[in-house]
């Protein structure tokens, strides 16, 4: 099915290349579903709490996010990644302006989702902007800079989820922004060692490193000092507070979406708990949420859908 003829994504991983001919909607939706379920182990479980008619829409949106991320992170050469992301942005424009020309399964599947759910282009474009920034910015001076990055890298995902479910009120989107930014920050603190060794990125705020006497040489050598642990503890406490600030969103949406939102909020809290459980030593190891903790999260989300757990109650 994949061909290099008229290949607009030349240089991308082969599984992401644009097919020479346009797939049917059914083929495109199946491609997106398979991509989503192969990349994220809990995606199928999370979407299972949503009404069945919405699931193909979530698959299409997730596939867009996944491919955008891979075009930025899975291509070693930054110039090639930048070119691919620019082309991907042009293909997004095409999906909105001339959808009959789209050939990539992501955009063939995404078009009916855009129409059915009245999705604006901006969240998709903002996500691409975040991955473009990744090619040129690898250090962050302050926590505010991390949060500004999250405006593009994470918050659009929450907005798209709300749009898919019919929620357009600004107050709800503001709560979603809190949740998504906090989840992004939790992932930063979880992946300090991996981000530095594999991507040469340091999301730890430079001013906090200075405050706690941590320097880049410490990070590169894997030296987890008392200052490093104190810095991570402080950042995790602030991230937990932000995550809980967004939690009231769970109480303001329908039961199916509330179950999914509760799952992701609890997942973020579980990451922060896992970081604390290893003494904030995230340079030498990547903290993982245990299988028993994951089962507890899924049980809680299921009970939430059944009405046994009431929204954000009990989150801490």
N, C-alpha and C positions, 0 to 999 in steps of 0.2 A: 504493500500500500504506500510506503514511504518512497519518495523519489526526490532526486536532487534537481529535477527539471523545474525551472522557475522557483528555485528554493530561496525564499526570503529569509530563512533562519539558518543559513549556512554558518557552520561553526558551533551550533548548539548541540547538546547531547542528542544522539540519533533518535531516541524515543520521543523527542520534542519537536522534531522537524515537521514542517507543514506538508501534508500530502499533496500529490500532484492534482488530484481531483477532489471535489467537495464531498465529504461524507454525508450520509443521510442524517437526519436529526436523531434517529434511533441509534445509529452508530456513534455519533458524537456524544450523546448522553451516556452510552455504555462506556466510552473511552474515559469520560470525566469521572464516572462512578468508580471505575477500576483504578484510576490514578489516585482518587481521594482515599479509597480504602487500602491501597497498597502503601501509602506514605504515612498514614496516621492511624495507629492501632485502635484508638478509641473513637475514630470518626463515625464508624457504623453505629456504635452504641449511642453516641451523642445524638445523631440524627434520628435514631429509632424513637426518641421521645417526641419528635415533631410529627405533625400530620403528614401522612404518606404523600399527598400531592405536592408538598413543599420540598421533598427530598431531592428530586432532580435539579431543582433550582439551587439548593445548597451544594450539590455536587459540582454544578457549573461554576459557581462563584469560588468554591474551594480550588477547583482545577486552575482557574485564572490566577489565584494567589500563589499556588504551588509552582506553576510554570514561570510566573514572573520572578519568584524567588530563585528558582533553579537557573534561569537565564543570567541572573546576577551573581550567584554563588558557585555554580557548578562549571563555570567557564574560567579557566585559569588566567587567561589574558584579559586584563581590564579593558583594553581598547576594543576587543571583540565583544566583551560583555556589554560595554556601553553602546556599541553599534546594535547589538541584538535587542537591547531594551528600547532603543530608539525605534527600531522596526516594530517591536511589539506594541509600542504606543501608537504607531501608524495603523497597525492592524486593529487596535481598539477603536480608533477614529473611524475606520472602515466599517466596523461592526455597528456603529451608531449611524453613520451617514450613508453607507452603501452596503448593507448587510448581505446582499446577493453575491458580493464578490468574496466574502469570507470563505476560506478553505480549511483553516485550522479547526480541529474538533472543539477546542475551547470556545471559539467565537461562534461556531455553528450552534453549539448547545446554549451559549450565553444569550444569544439574541432573543429567543422567546422568553427567557427569564427577565431580560431588560424590559420587554414590552409588557409582560403579564404583571410585573411588580413595580413598574414605573421607576426603574433604577436610574439615578443620575450618573453621569460619566465621572464626576469628580472623585468619588472614592477609589475607583479603579485607577484613574490617572495619578492620584496621590500615592498609591502603593508602588506604581512604577517609579515615581520620583524618589521614594525611599531607597529602592534598589539601585537607582542611578547614583544617589548620594553615597551608597556603600562603596562605590568604585573610587571615590576621591577623598572621603572623610573617614579616618580611622581612630581619631582621638576626640574626646569630649571634655570640655573645660569644666562644666558644671552639671549638676543634676538637671537643671533647667534645659540644657542642651539635649540631654537624653530624652527628656519629656517632649521637647520639640520634635525630635526625630520620631518619637512614637506617634505624633500627630499624623505622620505620613505612613509609618510602617505598621501600626497596630489599630489605631482608632478607626480607620476606614472599614476594617473588617467588622467591627461592632456595628457601625452604621449600616453596612450592607445587610447584616443579620436582622436588624430592626426593620429596614425597608422590606426585606423579603416577607416579614411577618406582618406588615401593614402598619408599623409604628413610625410616625414621622414627627412626633412632638419634640421640639428642641430640648425640653427638660429631660426627656428619656435619653436622648442622644448624649447629653452632657454626662449623665450617670454612666452610660456605656463608655464614654471616653475615659472616665476614671478607672473603670474595670480594665479596659484594654491597655491603657498606659501602664497600670500596675502589673498586668500579666507580662508585658514586654520587659519591664524592669526586673521582674522575678527571673525571667529567662536569662537576662544579662548576668545577674549575680550567680545563677546556676552554672553558666557556661564560661566563666572567666578564663580558665585554662585553655579550653577548646578554642574560644574565639581568638586568643592570642597566638596559639601554636599553629592553628590551621588557616587563619584569616588575617593575622596581624592587626586585629582590632582590639582596642581597649575601651570598653564602655564605662568602666569605673571613672567617676568624675575626677579630673585632675586636681581640682581644689580639695577634694576629700583625701586624695592620696597625700597631698602636701600636709594637710591637717594632721594625718595619722602617721606621718613619717614613712610613707611607702613610696618607692620609686620603681621605674620600669625595669631596672636591673633585678630588683627583688622578684617581680612578676616573671621575668624570663627565666630566672634560676629556680622558680618554684618555691621561693623562700616565704613561708607563711608565718609572718611575725605576729606578735601580740597586736601591733598596730593594724596589720591587715585584718585580723579577726575582729577587732573592735570596729573598724571601718565597715566591714560586711554586716556586722550586727546592727549598726546604726542604719545603714541603707535598707536592710531587710525590715527593720521596724517601721521606717517611713513608708516602705512599699506596702506592708501589711495594712497600715492605716489608710492608704489610698485605696486599696482593694476593698476594704470595708466601707469606705465612703461611697463606692459605686454599688454596693450590695443592695440598697433599697430598690434598684431597678427590678430585681427579682419579684418584688411585691406588686409591681405595676404592670405586669404583662400576663398573658393567659397562662394556664397551668402547663401546657406542653412546652412553651418557650421557657417558662420559669424553671422547669426541670433541667433543661439544657444549660441555662445561665447559672443555676446553682452548681451544676457539675463543674463548669469552668472556673467559677469563683473558688469553689472548694479545691479544685486542682491547683490554682495559684497559691492558696494558703498551704496546701500540702508540700509544694516546692519549697516554700519558705521554711516550713517545719523540717524538711529534709536537710536544708542548708544548716539549720541550727543543730540538727542531730549529729552532724559530722564536725561540729565545733567551728563552723564557718571556714573550713579549710577547702575552698573550692578551686585552688590552684592545682593540687595534687590529685584530686578526684572530682568526678561529676556527681553531685548528690542526686539520687534517684528516689522516686516515690515507690514504696514497697508494693508488692502485689496485694497484700492484705489491705493496705490503705486505699489502693485503687478500687478494690471490691467494695470497701466501705463507702467510697464516693459514689459508685454506681448504684449501690443500694439506697443511699440517701436521695439521689436524683429520682430513682424509681418511686420511692415513697412520696417524694414531692409531687410527682405527676398524679399519684393516686390521692393526693390531698392529705396524707398523713403528716408530712412536714410542711409547715406553712412558710413559704417564701424564704426570706433571709434569716429567719429565726435560728439561733444556735451557731451562726457563723462567728468566728473569732480568730 
